[in-house]
Amino acid sequence: MWKGTPVIGGNVGGIRYQIEDGVNGFLVSSVEEAAERMVRLLKDEKLREEIGHKARETVREKFLLTRYVEQYLDLFGAFETNFHGPYSAKAATPDARALRFGLEISDDITALHVSSEENDNKSLREAWAEKVERPARAAKSVVPRLEIIHSPYRQIYEPILKFVRKREKENPDRLIAVVIPELVEPHWYEYLLHNIHGAGLRALLFLQGDRRTIVITTPWYLRET
């Protein structure tokens, strides 16, 4: 999509959140539909250009690293709101809910962010200081730390596992709780698509973690929104 190429995807799971049928690509439910859309694109150059342009714009608006920083700001905003007064489950994002839960069970909280880029780390740290650390201090609460791990080859599991093993060695007399936010979809196949990294990490922690490592899942039900 980023290269301005029209895409055709299955009408299932997370793909539907990326492709708007007939606007920035096509959603299909069968091989026959996919073949028909391919022939249509091959025959219509103007349509190819329009959908390719929309596909690139979708990536620019939703999936670039700068957009992820904006999403973190939204997360922090939800977290800051819930620092004061009763906790609102519907107002929180999955990550904010996991962070808030961590504050309920420990006085030593580290939020872990794995990034393949280094350019936006400064803006992320500034947002953390403003939206998380400042309201935490104002509420005289535990101040969560932000740990950013650079992963140039886009590895996810190994950097997190190394961090957990490091914390285990640093704290030989304490339990280590790993809180994993998880989306709960209304359909089982969507649940699998959206939570594949969380499920993989949970399995690896069970297999490779120390007996003092506890894995906790904080669910976020999409039907609530």
Secondary structure, DSSP 8 states (H G I E B T S, - for coil): -TTS---EEESSTTHHHH--BTTTBEEESSHHHHHHHHHHHHH-HHHHHHHHHHHHHHHHHHTSHHHHHHHHHHHHHHHHHTTSSS--TTT--HHHHHHHHHHHH-S--EEEEEES-STTHHHHHHHHIIIIIHHHHHTT----EEEEEE-TT---HHHHHHHHHHHHHH-TTS-EEEEEEEEE-SSHHHHHHHTHHHHHHHHHHHHHS-TTEEEEEEEEEGGG-
